[in-house]
Amino acid sequence: MSDISPEKLKHLKKSPGFWKEAWGRFRQRRLAMLALLVVALLSVVALFAPAIAGSKPVVCKYQGEIYFPCLGYYSPSFEARFLSDNFFGVYYKNLKEKDPESWAIWPLYFNDPNRPIEEGEWPTKPPTQQNEAPNTNNWFGTDDKGIDVFAQMVHGTRTALLIGFVSMGLAATIGITFGALAGYFGGWIDVLISRVIEVVMCVPTIVLILALLAVIDEATIWHMMAVIGGTGWTGIARLTRGEFLRLKAQDYISAARVLGVGHIRIMFRYLLPNALAPVLVPITFGIAAAILIESALSFLGFGPAGTPSWGKLLRAGQNHFEDWWLIFFPGLAVFSTVLAYNLIGEGLQEATDPRLRENGGE
Amino acid sequence: MFTYLVRRIAIGGLTLILITFLIFGLIRNMPGTPLTLDLLDPDVDVSPERIAQLEAAYGLDKPWPLAYVHWLGNAATGDLGKSFKQKIPVAQVILDRLGPTLLLSIPSLILTYIFSIPLGLLSSARAGKLDERIQSTILYMLYSLPSFVAALFLQLYLAVRWEWFPLYGMTSNNYDEMSSLEQTWDLMWHATLPVICYTYGSLAYYSRFIRANLQEVLRQDFIRTARAKGLSPFNVMWHHAFRNTLIPLVTMIGLTLPALVSGSVIIEGVFSWPGMGRELLQSISERDYPTVMGITLVYSVLTLVSQLLADIFYAVVDPRVRIDSK
């Protein structure tokens, strides 16, 4: 016999488990890993958007206290102190004048995504002109209101990714819950939920989204997330229902019921972890779709009010075809993001689908 | 089979009523009415009696569930009402807009199938080789390119910069004076860019779909037998493998039927193409309730019918489905 001693048997390596194996397979696909890197990069940009491009200091010390004015892009409360001191959004001059002891750390790229820069806001920076081609002061040019395009793109990344993740998270929650309930309980619950899914699927999505957005007066980014998430859950629900129907028939579920395990526990601890793998793929594709819907809505003019977005830039570009930078850069950004998520989704599909693995796959 | 059909149609009818009820409620509760635009016009008489008169004429004086029942009754007899904005019957509006939309979607469908089948077969036959990988990557990138971004790029370069195609619209200004041959040519010239935008996405998707299905079929034993018999690769692919992928493909044609008629709101908007999609968007903005309901009804009926047809087709063609579903 070979060298199988009792000591060696005790130290046999544990089987890695489904997810580790899937990750190993995912890592072998270079395109998918590249796409993952792109998405990670975009997430970093989205997270640190005010620190990368903005006209407010990232951190500053004013009259003995530390403030983070850059977060004023998200909520005015961070700038409250400066508002009461009549800064009017112009930090450089006022910090120097009002408190000679102050210091500030500035964003990497000084430009504002919501307004043009005026004279004297920053030494050596001229006021932004309207409709300027890309130059050293405005890396991606300016739009017809004189607002810098690069700053809008950076902050638009946050809009796009946030809407993508949160609306898909909402859609996944609704879809998985409905699908699980329909698949597990069957009977009239299944019939009812399937009808609801059918109704929501048959309604033209555009009509539903536009109608919902019109009911709300000023659509903020959160309203859009709710609307897009509330209309995009049907595919996930159907898939989850199918998976639950298939898995419900297995022996270990019957054994659990015999042992007296409650329904909710069975659904969430026994069935859901096993049903999750195929559902992750449409969720990933759904993030791409949500980003697409958001830019399409902004492009049509129904975008989030007050927040810069790639679709809004495209809309401005449609009115001024001579300003190619208004179409080229946002278009490229939307395309790259959707492509990256699609590649990740496909990589995920090939890493987790057992049928494709059987014959060596591609 | 008959009971299955009756049950599906009954459930479909119920779903239809639910959908139309939902949409009616939503659009009636949107802020603004068809009259708000008129109210802002200084030339229009806005005395309270006139407003009450207009509201009665538009059916706005009733609460919306009642108005819905009213609309449903009319629709069941075939009367979809009159468009508020254009003052012609809604059925007429739909017929007017249907033509332009079909002018875009049907050539796009034909082109998609003409090109995606050879592409799918080719990429399956040459799987793994360098040229196939490049082709796959290009198709994948096309699939990820959003249609309105592509539309804008096409407009920017082909229409504005190089002026090969018109920027927007369905016909040129002197359309009425042209001969029929020139008119046909003019329509085709205007339709080129929109049709490209419609086609490239579905092309990429279908060729990948065909390729995936073919790969599954090619793993089967009967293909191995065919090859062992000495049949040429082309014979194997075309006569034996491809036919077995037709079922999902044709089912998909059925499922794209609603999209053929409803058109794309975005593409028709970008190119100012007077089709169904653009009409829907305009009607919603103008609060033209009968038109919105009419178009939604057409779209929902088509969706339900196409799903039913797809299911029936599947059951008829694939015996496994029939036997399993007993």
HADDOCK unambig.tbl for C-alpha pairs under 7 A between the chains (distance, minus, plus):
assign (segid A and resid 199 and name CA) (segid B and resid 15 and name CA) 5.90 0.50 0.50
assign (segid A and resid 199 and name CA) (segid B and resid 18 and name CA) 7.00 0.50 0.50
assign (segid A and resid 199 and name CA) (segid B and resid 19 and name CA) 5.83 0.50 0.50
assign (segid A and resid 202 and name CA) (segid B and resid 300 and name CA) 5.84 0.50 0.50
assign (segid A and resid 202 and name CA) (segid B and resid 303 and name CA) 6.33 0.50 0.50
assign (segid A and resid 203 and name CA) (segid B and resid 19 and name CA) 6.42 0.50 0.50
assign (segid A and resid 203 and name CA) (segid B and resid 300 and name CA) 6.60 0.50 0.50
assign (segid A and resid 211 and name CA) (segid B and resid 26 and name CA) 6.15 0.50 0.50
assign (segid A and resid 211 and name CA) (segid B and resid 27 and name CA) 6.05 0.50 0.50
assign (segid A and resid 211 and name CA) (segid B and resid 30 and name CA) 6.75 0.50 0.50
assign (segid A and resid 214 and name CA) (segid B and resid 30 and name CA) 5.83 0.50 0.50
assign (segid A and resid 215 and name CA) (segid B and resid 30 and name CA) 4.75 0.50 0.50
assign (segid A and resid 215 and name CA) (segid B and resid 31 and name CA) 6.13 0.50 0.50
assign (segid A and resid 321 and name CA) (segid B and resid 156 and name CA) 6.25 0.50 0.50
assign (segid A and resid 331 and name CA) (segid B and resid 149 and name CA) 5.53 0.50 0.50
assign (segid A and resid 335 and name CA) (segid B and resid 144 and name CA) 6.46 0.50 0.50
assign (segid A and resid 335 and name CA) (segid B and resid 145 and name CA) 5.18 0.50 0.50
assign (segid A and resid 335 and name CA) (segid B and resid 146 and name CA) 6.62 0.50 0.50
assign (segid A and resid 338 and name CA) (segid B and resid 144 and name CA) 5.86 0.50 0.50
assign (segid A and resid 339 and name CA) (segid B and resid 141 and name CA) 6.58 0.50 0.50
assign (segid A and resid 339 and name CA) (segid B and resid 144 and name CA) 5.04 0.50 0.50
